[in-house]
Amino acid sequence: MEKTTNMGAKVYTPLTLKLYDWWVLGISNQFAWLCPTKDVLLPHFTKYVGNEHLDIGVGTGFYLTHLPQGSLVSLMDINISSLNAASHRVGVERVKDCIQHDVFKPFPKKFHDKFDSISMFYLLHCLPGTLTEKSQAIANARDALSTNGVLYGATILGEEANHNYFGKKLMNVYNAKRIFSNKADSKNTLQAMLSTYFYNVEIIQVGKVALFCAQNKI
């Protein structure tokens, strides 16, 4: 069956996007996933940003507002509501390309070998299937990286992470509604999957979240 990001993306309506920062970046990250946004995720985001940057799975654009003034960024998402929210929050004058695209599909040729850095924050756990099945999204992103480019991001791990009561409740609801598809996602499987496409892979687990960085594409 052909994979698509539609199910995980449908939840991001103009209404839910208004609540995203409070619920996901505030409450959930702090108390369910035990990985604070400002202390952990935001520094991870800004650490690897290159001159030519692509953010995939843009959410509300929160992380992008912390890039240096004057920097340009490209956005990619299948959900037009997310793209609109992020581009307006960042400032349309700072958005180089706004790309409505499914990450399971090959990227347009004009974006191949283009980006110094690509970020995927809270994207992988929303994609359907196992991490092995999600690898096509990584392969497509790799093709868009320059020779020395870096792919990095964060994803919520599955049942092996031993979630607390709040986390288990959210995991069960989100997986049942197919907002998440991550019950079997583990740090070791993520390492193996990324190592298929990159020579250098680093993963640090904070709480129930894997922060990854992959360089030197194969």
Secondary structure, DSSP 8 states (H G I E B T S, - for coil): ----SHHHHHT--HHHHHHHIIIIIIIIIIIIS---IIIIIHHHHHHT--SSEEEES-TTSTGGGGS-TT--EEEEES-HHHHHHHHHHH-GGGEEEEEE--TTS---GGGTT-EEEEEEES-GGGSSS-TTTTHHHHHHHHHHEEEEEEEEEEEE--GGG---HHHHHHHHHHHHTTS---TT--HHHHHHHHHTTEEEEEEEEETTEEEEEEEEE-
